[in-house]
Amino acid sequence: QVQLVESGGGLVQAGGSLRLSCAASGRTFSHMSWFRQAPGKEREFVSGVGWIGGNTYYADSVKGRFTISRDNAKTTLYLQMNSLKPEDTAVYYCAARQFGMFEIGVGFRPDDYAYWGQGTQVTVSS
């Protein structure tokens, strides 16, 4: 049984930092990603990492501010978020899939993922 359990969300002032974690179990994944969903908006891709090769991908809105990583055992996904802005406020979700490659365009849409965490709230105050 696949389990993705996020932690690390919270309330922070603009310019601050947070680190999200996603503990994964139950399957071997081809890649894992972070998505976010703000009230009234669609869920959007934030960042992803190929689980085998380790290539990383970022949405333009977070490039240079967010860093995705994983532990050596490939069981935990992280998202280091620096220089946070009020527009980063959203519920952040960890997602995983077993097959496919970012390099061929698979993994940037919510529909590409079968497995999701419960979400963790990130609120950035101005």
C-alpha angles and dihedrals in degrees: 000000000000117000127183114182120185128200140164104069123133148121119308137164121250110279092030131115139238134180120214123200131197119193110204130196142158104049146039109251133207092209144346132209147181120236129179136204125198121197111284093007135101121258109267137197115255106170141334141190131205104238095214105036097025097227111161132215132192139189111245090243093064103033112128092016105059128052125195121204143155135213121256092255088057091229100110130053122201137195117196108198118194133173090024119199131202088250089063088069108121145106107281120214132195115218135186139186134185104220140030136053135255087222091069094044099265116133106036098095130065089235089063091070130077098180127060139173123229094257134244125232120239116188122183116193122207 
